[in-house]
Amino acid sequence: MGYGLGVFLLALGLILALAVTDSINGVDLTMVGWILAAAGVLCIVLVAATAASRRRATTVTTHADGTRTVSERNDVPPAV
């Protein structure tokens, strides 16, 4: 699952919700479109959140005397 799936769902949903005027007996295509668009936005947000959490790295170093040092590295460059 990546950004592509989210963009695809969002585009398909918006097309169904806003551009399609046909109807299927028993199916509200406009509502299906809005649901797909919402799922696409949710997918994009989840991918962005998990990608941000993967950029951090935690290193645990055990010393000869048994103590441990935990260091956390963030690969995201600082904002200018």
Secondary structure, DSSP 8 states (H G I E B T S, - for coil): --HHHHHHHHHHHHHHHHT----BTTB-HHHHHHHHHHHHHHHHHHHHHHHHHHTEEEEEEE-TTS-EEEEEEE-S----
